[in-house]
Every structure is written in structure tokens, then in C-alpha cells.
């Protein structure tokens, strides 16, 4: 580098020059900022002075001006205004009097001005009188212009000072630093292998050559040169060693230029393929491969196959690794290729891969720590529904195929014994189905890395068949139980219903003979209610044993809810608050009272158990609502439009997780301990609501509580009347009745009850005697009421003979249970009415009157539905 070049370098690119420019700019900007701040302060100060001056003018002129206005001395007012207008800076004076008259002197001509208006008030005898207002305007343009000129002058001075600071800074920097940096640069530019050991010495006075920054740079540079020479000697030694390794390596080592042309091959490569390397690589490798290495400056590996050594036609496999050689400027100068013959290993790998791919068992290789999938075989993809590209590199837990509990179980076995064997676990198919797999596995080595190999057998069908077999066994056992229950129910129903009929009948008569004011009256009503509930329970047992469905009629839910709440209050602890919110105006719904009673008891019992022994609250709400699109039936479809009864049961218990909520209506699903629940309660509730064409939904959250919402369609029919509320005049009659029953107590009860209603009765314990009596007095008998199960001759057999003698004879058959006679069969026989025991006499009497009055249409059955 010549002297001229050095001078140009110093002036144009000197660090000192840049430093000086920065200092000058900072000084200039700081000075301008200071000038602007001072200008702002001066302007604000001047404005404040003008404002104070205006206020003083108002104060000084207010008294005289108010007095002149009060005395209506216009000359004096004009004189005062003109005097104010003559003051310095005042441009306009305006007086607006009370009557709207305006007096003005001057006019505001400044772009910037200050104006102040003050009301003129005269106090007369303690009363303020408004006389007008005075406005004084002062121009600010002259003041602002003066301040602006002063600011420009200050900025000019600051600029000159900044220029002087810059020139001084660059001069000082050059003397102290710049010239020495130039010497260091010149020394570095002349370094080569021959003079690396010659130290650099700066031309400085002894007082300047201490341990300052320049001294430290010089020392470090000299040490670096010595170290560099030592390192270069070591590199030469290593290069010699590397050359020895390359020459004696059994792997083929080649050097390529950037375009992929071979510039060197080692003896091993020469022995394997000689000059055929270039030809084979041109055929097998695309030029883009070498371009990729140069661009990415990173190694890549490719697998190649071509014929083997010279003179042999056997195909060989080579693993070729291409690595870029980076030059001192950071660019790729050449590419080193190392080719290893992997033919034998490749054959072994292909064999193992074929075994892995086509094995009849599910096989999966995973990373031990992360759980990411390394590889799976065809059986795995075929069984699970996942494609290889969708699962490789992913975590099976994240995909939802397995669970953390499964991974934990496998890890436990691996940590304990190094392998796992015959673990049966559940997994999830891609379509959501559950798969049961029997898995074994261990840790294996893949390319020097430890991974986990799992081999699994799909036993889903095997487990399903086992579950189905157990289910069939359970169903057979349940069927046998139901058959036994049906047989038992049928056997005891007749006798049990006869007992209930006696209890209800005598209880009804006692109730009618007891004053309503008596405490016994309420007790008798409870006895009747319990008897009717027991009768309905017997009917439900019979329906359950033959998988039937109960009879539904219009009932109001209010009474059923109150009855359940009354029953529940005596069983729940005092720490649980039971709150009801029942709309008494809600209409009736078509329902089976006993089944709805069962639903309420199931849900409320669960609510009580969810709260436990602590404090809690159960809320029951009932109201009538209109249909909306969010109401869905039990099968997920929107409910039909119309009005619905909304029954809400909410508790403050432990709540349920979303997983439990999603399965709560599944049969046999329970969260209770073994032996504490069957898992059928909520499933039965769901089935009952479905039969009622309604909807049941549940909302719950852990730690918050649970809310059940039940919707039942409102019935347009009137509520079924209670037997004890029917007008007795609708039951009475004077006809002659023939009563037949082999139970003495029932026969006497029927006879007394019907005679109390005005009927004439003749009764027999024997159907044979009754038939004989009828044959003699058939014309005088208006109706026959008979039991079905009677020794010697059943009620049906007796009825057939009576109807043969008199076809228009109305006959009512009562039975506690019968497998051979029902309402349809009775109707075909000509029976006027068919009723299941226990019979409510008042309900029977109402039906009798319908038959006598000709309003009854067909034989049917009635039961003792419990009064709400």
C-alpha cells in the first residue's frame, strides 16, 4: 500500500472522522433542542405576562366602567374604552351592554392573539345587576416574531460551535489513535510465513506505551502471530498424517470439484473400480447433489448400487458420504467423498426389513425417552388404520392411539426386568374403535441408538367373543331370573292384590266415616296412599317380568314431586338442604306415575350420595316452558314443537368428569365400588324418559355439582281425577248386583261399599252357587261382578254360561293376576269391563254408572293409580 493510498484511507474512512461527525451532530442537535426549549419558555412567559396585563386592565377599568354604565354616561364609557385601546399591544376593545348595544374600538389583526371577556356587575342594595361584558384582545404576533428571530440566532451560534467541536475531535483522535492504527494495519498487511516471528513496535513516546488499548492490541497481535506459526507447523504434521490415512484406507476416498468431477482417488478406490468411478457416478448421481452440498455446506449421504470390482459383474452396494471442504473465504472449494462397500450388511438389512414388514404380528419401534415412532410394519397399519406417513415421528399418546397408563406399565416392566411379556392393553383405532392387544417387547439397538421394539397380537375379536359369551351367559342368567320372578309374581299377585284390595277398601270406608277435622283422617289417607303405591308396585313387577310397559294417563308432576320430596326428607341428613321451586300452574303430562317416581328417586338418591356426609344443597324445580330448537330427545333428535314440563334436579356434590358424563346413561356403567351399584339406575331412567317421548340431559363439573334436566310433553287432556275427589253422586245407583268372590273379607267389603252407594247386592262365595241363583233370577239381576280365580269354576267360565242365557247382561271380571285372560280377550267374550285388583270401589262405581248409562265403549282394565 503506497503513501497516497494510506492518506486517502485515513481521511475518507478514518474512525476518528466518523467519531467527530457523531460528536458534532450530537452537539448540534443538543444546542438546537436547547434553543427550542428556551423559545418555548419565552413564548409561554410572554403569554402569561399579556394574560396578567389583560386581567389588570379589567380590574383597573371595571369600577369606573360599571359606574358609567349604571349612570348611562356614554361619553365616559367611550373615553374609558378608547383609553384601553391606546395601551401597548391592545388591538381590540369590545363592550356589549345589557340591551345588546355594542361599542368597539380597534380590530384584532394578529394571527395569534389573546382575548379575555369579563362580565360587568353593579351591586345595588345588595343585589347584583348585570350591565354587560367587556372583551379585551391583545396581539401576540410581534412577540412571537421577536422570539423566533432570537431562536434562529441561537441555533446559528450552536451550529458554529458544533463544527469547531468536530474539527477539534478529529484532530485529537488522529494524533492519539488514528496514526497508530494505520501502522498496525500496514504491519498486518505485510505478514507472511517468513516474518510471523517479527514483532510489531509502535512509534510512541515512552509515556504513551503503557497498558492502554493500543498497547494491548500490539501485544495481542504479536502473541497471535507466534501462536499462528506454531499452529501452522502442527497443521503440516496433521496433513502428512491425514495423507497417510487416506492412502492406506480400505474405503474408497475421492475428491470432487464443485461440478462433481473427480480430482483425486485413493489407492482403495483405484483398486475397486479404477477409472469407472467417474462413469458410474455420472450415471447414478444427479449434478444437483453436488450443487446441494455446495449450497448447504453440509454433508449428505447417498446409497448407490453398481457392478463391483474390475472384471466382476456382481452388483455391489456402496454408502457414499459427500462432505464439503470449506476454504478460508467460507466458500466450498472441493467435495470429499467416502464410499464404503455395504453389500453384505445391505443384504442382511433387506432380510430383516422383509421379516419386519410382512410379519403376521403388529410390530412397532419407538424412541425410548420421547415415545416418537421410528417404524411400524404393514400389520400395524392394517390393524390400527394409521398410515405410515401419518404416524412416523409422532407420539402415539398424542395421536390418541395409546395412553400414559399403558406407557407407564411398559416402562415399569422394562425398568424392572429389561423386557415386557404378554401385557394385555387397550388401544384406540383411528376410527375410534377400541383395540385389545397382547404385547411383548424389549430394548434393541438400531444404528447405534437404543429403541424399544414392541410385538403385539390383536386379540380384540377374541376378547369380544369372550365378552359376548359372558354377556350371553349373563343374559341367560337374567332371563332365568326374570322367568323366576314372573312365575313368583304370578303366583303371589292374586293373593297379594286381594290383601291390598281389602286394605284399600276398608280404609276408604273408614276414611268416609271419619271427619276431615280428625287427625285420624290424615292417617287413613296415608294408609290409602301406601296401599295404592303397593298395588302399583305389584303391577310394575308383573310388567317387568314380562317386559311390558305401564299404562300412562294425564297427571300433574307437582304431586309426584312433593311426594318424593316428603319421602326423601326423612332419609337425608340435616346437613343437606332440600329446596323446591314448583310452579303450581304447570299443566299435566301423559305419564306413568310410578315410573316417574322411580326416576326422581334414582336421581335424588345419587345426588344425596354425591354430597356425602358434608354440607350441601339439592334443588328441585318444576315449570312449564315452550319448545325451542335446543331441546333434543333421548335419541339426539329435536323434540316436537309444543309445551313441555321442565324438571330440574341440581346438587352441590362432587360433580363428574366429562368422561363420566359421556357414559352416564350406558347400561352397567358405574363409578361406585364393586357391590355398591349395578350401573343400571341411570340407564333405566333414560329408558323411562324415552318411553315418555321426553328428554333427559346432564351437566356436571368436578367440584361444582351436577344438574339433571328432564323435559316431558304437556298433555292437552285433563288430569286423571283422584278417586277420593270424585263426586259421590256420580257413583250412586239403585240397580241389583250379583257379587261373586271366594275371599270372604273382599266380598263383605264390596257388598258394604256398594250398598253404601245405594245398590242392592246378592253375594256368593261359590261360582257354582252363583250360577244356579242366576239361572233362577236372571231377569232381576242388572249386573254381575265376579272374581276370576274361583275354585270349581272360574269367573270367565261362569260368565260364558251367564251370557249364553242372557247376552245383554253386563259383567265385570276382577283379577289379581291372570295369564289366560286380559282386557282384549274379555272384550271378545262379551265382558263389559275387565279390572285388575286391587279394585278402588269408587273407580269401579264410576265405571258401573257408565255401563248403566250407556257411555262405556269397551272392556278395559283399571288399576289403583296412586293419588298425587
HELIX and SHEET records of a PDB file:
HELIX    1   1 UNK A    3  UNK A   13  1                                  11    
HELIX    2   2 UNK A   15  UNK A   71  1                                  57    
HELIX    3   3 UNK A   74  UNK A   85  1                                  12    
HELIX    4   4 UNK A  141  UNK A  173  1                                  33    
HELIX    5   5 UNK A  174  UNK A  178  3                                   5    
HELIX    6   6 UNK A  179  UNK A  189  1                                  11    
HELIX    7   7 UNK A  206  UNK A  208  5                                   3    
HELIX    8   8 UNK A  213  UNK A  248  1                                  36    
HELIX    9   9 UNK A  267  UNK A  273  1                                   7    
HELIX   10  10 UNK A  276  UNK A  284  1                                   9    
HELIX   11  11 UNK A  287  UNK A  296  1                                  10    
HELIX   12  12 UNK A  343  UNK A  358  1                                  16    
HELIX   13  13 UNK A  378  UNK A  384  1                                   7    
HELIX   14  14 UNK A  388  UNK A  391  1                                   4    
HELIX   15  15 UNK A  396  UNK A  399  1                                   4    
HELIX   16  16 UNK A  404  UNK A  417  1                                  14    
HELIX   17  17 UNK A  460  UNK A  512  1                                  53    
HELIX   18  18 UNK A  519  UNK A  545  1                                  27    
HELIX   19  19 UNK A  557  UNK A  569  1                                  13    
HELIX   20  20 UNK A  593  UNK A  611  1                                  19    
HELIX   21  21 UNK A  658  UNK A  663  1                                   6    
HELIX   22  22 UNK A  681  UNK A  691  1                                  11    
HELIX   23  23 UNK A  723  UNK A  725  5                                   3    
HELIX   24  24 UNK A  728  UNK A  730  5                                   3    
HELIX   25  25 UNK A  744  UNK A  756  1                                  13    
HELIX   26  26 UNK A  767  UNK A  777  1                                  11    
HELIX   27  27 UNK A  778  UNK A  780  5                                   3    
HELIX   28  28 UNK A  795  UNK A  805  1                                  11    
HELIX   29  29 UNK A  823  UNK A  829  1                                   7    
HELIX   30  30 UNK A  841  UNK A  853  1                                  13    
SHEET    1   A 4 UNK A 102  UNK A 106  0                                        
SHEET    2   A 4 UNK A  90  UNK A  97 -1                                        
SHEET    3   A 4 UNK A 127  UNK A 139 -1                                        
SHEET    4   A 4 UNK A 113  UNK A 124 -1                                        
SHEET    1   B 5 UNK A 262  UNK A 265  0                                        
SHEET    2   B 5 UNK A 252  UNK A 256 -1                                        
SHEET    3   B 5 UNK A 332  UNK A 341 -1                                        
SHEET    4   B 5 UNK A 315  UNK A 326 -1                                        
SHEET    5   B 5 UNK A 300  UNK A 307 -1                                        
SHEET    1   C 5 UNK A 373  UNK A 376  0                                        
SHEET    2   C 5 UNK A 362  UNK A 367 -1                                        
SHEET    3   C 5 UNK A 449  UNK A 458 -1                                        
SHEET    4   C 5 UNK A 434  UNK A 446 -1                                        
SHEET    5   C 5 UNK A 419  UNK A 428 -1                                        
SHEET    1   D 2 UNK A 553  UNK A 555  0                                        
SHEET    2   D 2 UNK A 589  UNK A 591 -1                                        
SHEET    1   E 5 UNK A 576  UNK A 582  0                                        
SHEET    2   E 5 UNK A 616  UNK A 626  1                                        
SHEET    3   E 5 UNK A 643  UNK A 651 -1                                        
SHEET    4   E 5 UNK A 705  UNK A 713 -1                                        
SHEET    5   E 5 UNK A 695  UNK A 701 -1                                        
SHEET    1   F 5 UNK A 760  UNK A 764  0                                        
SHEET    2   F 5 UNK A 736  UNK A 740  1                                        
SHEET    3   F 5 UNK A 783  UNK A 787  1                                        
SHEET    4   F 5 UNK A 810  UNK A 815  1                                        
SHEET    5   F 5 UNK A 833  UNK A 836  1                                        
END                                                                             
